[in-house]
Amino acid sequence: MYFGLSEEQEFFQDNVKKFLADNASIDEIRKIAIGEGQDLQSEIFQGIINLGINALLVPEKYGGLGVGLLHAVAISQALGNGVGPIPFSASYVMAPLAINLGGSEKQKEELLPKIVSNETRFGVGLSEFVGAREDAGLEIKNNKATGRALFVMDAENSDKIILATKAGVLFFIDSKDKNLIANGLTTVDKTRTFQELILDKVDCEILEESSKNIEVVKKVIDAGRIILAADTLGASESMIEKAIAYSKERKQFNRTIGSFQAVKHMCAEMAADLEPCYSLVWQAAHSFDVDSPFESRLLACQAKSHLSEIGKSVSKKATEVHGGMGFTDLLGLHYWFKRIGLNRQILGAPEIVREEAAEIQGFNQ
Amino acid sequence: MDLEFGSEYDEFTKNVQDFCKKYSNAIITNANDKKFEMHDALSGNSNEKTGKVINRSEWQRLLIEKGYFARSIPKEYGGYGGEPDIIKSRIIANEFSKNKVPNAMGGQGIDMLVPTLLEWGTEEQKQKYIKSTLHGETIWCQGYSEPNAGSDLANLQTKGELIDGKWVINGQKIWTSTAQFSQMMFCLIRTEPDASKHAGISFILIPMDTPGIEIRPLVDMTLKAGFNEVFFDDVTVPEENLVAKRGEGWSVANSVLGHERGSLANPNATMNRLNTLINLMKEETIDGRRLIDVPSYRDRLLQVQGKVMAVQAHSLRLLSSKINPNQNVKLGGMIQKLVGTELRHELEGLAIDIMGELGTLYEDDPNVRDGGSWQFTYMYFLGLIIGGGTNQIQKNIISERGLGMPREPKVTVEV
């Protein structure tokens, strides 16, 4: 019995952390955030791809590493920890899973190796299935998709995009289709991108299994939620570390502020809140990997909503420990604050996800 | 990640399951029921009570015989005499919890004194005390805190002098739970007045029927938890009642205090209480609606469930670190008392909130739900938030020892 990340998973995680520390410092993140770092961003992206994160969830049969979601969770923690300004959750977790679970054999053979070779990068938009807004929605007629999709993840500069109909059927389109209008969304989080897509009879191909089995889209969402929870976990961990380090340096009243109980207790509370979260997120990923559907869906919902709550509270307290400096752009703590804030809202805000968890357990008759 | 215990445990698990089937929802009776009145609610035992009726001492003996309690305590001291096996212990705890089999008796004698004697006691002390304690025949109370030695426990002043080969003890202890039912007390006494604060303390065992002991009940907010003040007026006990050496009492006490902190909020008990709460919410109605159908109540339930699931997963990680010594979860262990007691308090309080007016009923009111255990446990866990090292002291420990933050400077001038 062993509960935790394996040596290999920790090694991979450390590599990503180290890469981000060396190549995506706060100055670089800031440049990217104000839109002056396109080249920088593609360098960082290429570097991360060289580490192999795009191959994680593609089965060996199709040229990938064929590891489980827990491995991706380890990476997601590292990306959250360093507010990695690269696509991951959609392109390299949800997309390969959607194709592997929802595609026909032919589709898998065609699409999955191209994720590994980095010829095709996917964006994913499932908002039409989870929490659709009134003016959004997608319809497919004669293999053409029409409608609007909001909050499509990792879609900027992608090659193809996987979307869902209201009924949960997954299909993909070409990002460069002439009948597609893509508008970048301005969110608080500048480390990742989101788009609104307007489709007018865009050529599309349905992932065949997904039209027969609603479980496909649900599993993709479970995985996405667990990965976002892991991102929040890593980002929260980093904020606590920064708060502690700052409190040991900063002096007031001739003492480091970290020697004041008011500050120490805030740090202890953050640590005590976050520590069980590692276990919850890892267990959720493990449960997804061993495919125990009831347990893993409940764990995915609870990991997403619990990490959203803990992340919210940690990001507030850690900012407060920094005093006025925490509020400034000089320290850039707000990149973590905003990343955690965005993770909370995507693929179901906590109340929505908890309501789903209640339904799974048959609480609402 | 590997959550399987391995096929070598299959047969053991099956044996435990067979035993559990036989004793599901068993009713354990006590010579003195009063002191165990709320035991079931606190430890998350089932309140269905439809199974076999067994006397507590017999139950303890049966569990030892099967190896489901006192598992790794040597046979010569009344234990089962098995090899320590964390996985087996976990299987026993899980199956008992799942099958609603009442837990073995706990308490300060079993949870704290027995491990202390095993580590520090003389052969005579082990022979004399461990067996009857395990059987639930000798009940112990703990004499640590004093009116001026709470969070600053090492400041304790109860004095012991060795006169003609006997310890003569004078002073006062407080927060002594179950003193009125106990045969024995294990006690921290200042025996070396000239030594430094921590080095002047000894660990001494005191029979509660010794002349000069006066017990005054200290009624707490639950009206039933049973704290006491204990006064010592020239209380005289034999020299051999000293455990370890003179002046080693602080080390002796600290070696088992960590154990108490972890055991204050067992995640299995918390999960069982959550399930009891879910049942309550499905059964109780307000304005014709089941409580669980009220969206705001349901959301609060789900929030608590998320925390309970996190703490349960966390206990697996802690278990794993005991089996795999390379796994470092030092910080993870330190947070247990803080997180566990706050969570239980929140969970029990939620039950009260959602019952509305009914939630205020207590004791033997004819309309009270679940025997008044929600109010009792809600208050009791506030006591535990304060006791066993207040949660503020826990935060000092977490931040200083876990996060490496600086200690508060010592005040050198009297204010």
Chai-1 contact restraints between the chains, C-beta under 6 A:
chainA,res_idxA,chainB,res_idxB,connection_type,confidence,min_distance_angstrom,max_distance_angstrom,comment,restraint_id
A,M1,B,F5,contact,1.0,0.0,6.0,A-B,restraint_1
A,M1,B,I323,contact,1.0,0.0,6.0,A-B,restraint_2
A,Y2,B,D2,contact,1.0,0.0,6.0,A-B,restraint_3
A,Y2,B,S320,contact,1.0,0.0,6.0,A-B,restraint_4
A,Y2,B,N324,contact,1.0,0.0,6.0,A-B,restraint_5
A,F3,B,L316,contact,1.0,0.0,6.0,A-B,restraint_6
A,F3,B,R317,contact,1.0,0.0,6.0,A-B,restraint_7
A,F3,B,S320,contact,1.0,0.0,6.0,A-B,restraint_8
A,G4,B,Q327,contact,1.0,0.0,6.0,A-B,restraint_9
A,L70,B,M1,contact,1.0,0.0,6.0,A-B,restraint_10
A,I244,B,L403,contact,1.0,0.0,6.0,A-B,restraint_11
A,T256,B,P406,contact,1.0,0.0,6.0,A-B,restraint_12
A,G258,B,M405,contact,1.0,0.0,6.0,A-B,restraint_13
A,G258,B,P406,contact,1.0,0.0,6.0,A-B,restraint_14
A,S259,B,P406,contact,1.0,0.0,6.0,A-B,restraint_15
A,S259,B,E408,contact,1.0,0.0,6.0,A-B,restraint_16
A,K264,B,S399,contact,1.0,0.0,6.0,A-B,restraint_17
A,K264,B,M405,contact,1.0,0.0,6.0,A-B,restraint_18
A,H265,B,K395,contact,1.0,0.0,6.0,A-B,restraint_19
A,C267,B,S399,contact,1.0,0.0,6.0,A-B,restraint_20
A,C267,B,L403,contact,1.0,0.0,6.0,A-B,restraint_21
A,A268,B,K395,contact,1.0,0.0,6.0,A-B,restraint_22
A,A268,B,I398,contact,1.0,0.0,6.0,A-B,restraint_23
A,A268,B,S399,contact,1.0,0.0,6.0,A-B,restraint_24
A,A271,B,I398,contact,1.0,0.0,6.0,A-B,restraint_25
A,A271,B,L403,contact,1.0,0.0,6.0,A-B,restraint_26
A,A272,B,I335,contact,1.0,0.0,6.0,A-B,restraint_27
A,A272,B,L338,contact,1.0,0.0,6.0,A-B,restraint_28
A,A272,B,V339,contact,1.0,0.0,6.0,A-B,restraint_29
A,E275,B,L331,contact,1.0,0.0,6.0,A-B,restraint_30
A,E275,B,G332,contact,1.0,0.0,6.0,A-B,restraint_31
A,E275,B,I335,contact,1.0,0.0,6.0,A-B,restraint_32
A,P276,B,A310,contact,1.0,0.0,6.0,A-B,restraint_33
A,P276,B,V311,contact,1.0,0.0,6.0,A-B,restraint_34
A,P276,B,H314,contact,1.0,0.0,6.0,A-B,restraint_35
A,S279,B,A313,contact,1.0,0.0,6.0,A-B,restraint_36
A,S279,B,H314,contact,1.0,0.0,6.0,A-B,restraint_37
A,S279,B,R317,contact,1.0,0.0,6.0,A-B,restraint_38
A,L280,B,A310,contact,1.0,0.0,6.0,A-B,restraint_39
A,L280,B,A313,contact,1.0,0.0,6.0,A-B,restraint_40
A,Q283,B,A313,contact,1.0,0.0,6.0,A-B,restraint_41
A,H286,B,M1,contact,1.0,0.0,6.0,A-B,restraint_42
A,Q302,B,G306,contact,1.0,0.0,6.0,A-B,restraint_43
A,Q302,B,M309,contact,1.0,0.0,6.0,A-B,restraint_44
A,S305,B,G306,contact,1.0,0.0,6.0,A-B,restraint_45
A,H306,B,G306,contact,1.0,0.0,6.0,A-B,restraint_46
A,H306,B,A310,contact,1.0,0.0,6.0,A-B,restraint_47
A,R354,B,D299,contact,1.0,0.0,6.0,A-B,restraint_48
A,R354,B,L302,contact,1.0,0.0,6.0,A-B,restraint_49
A,A357,B,L302,contact,1.0,0.0,6.0,A-B,restraint_50
A,A358,B,R298,contact,1.0,0.0,6.0,A-B,restraint_51
A,A358,B,L302,contact,1.0,0.0,6.0,A-B,restraint_52
A,F363,B,I292,contact,1.0,0.0,6.0,A-B,restraint_53
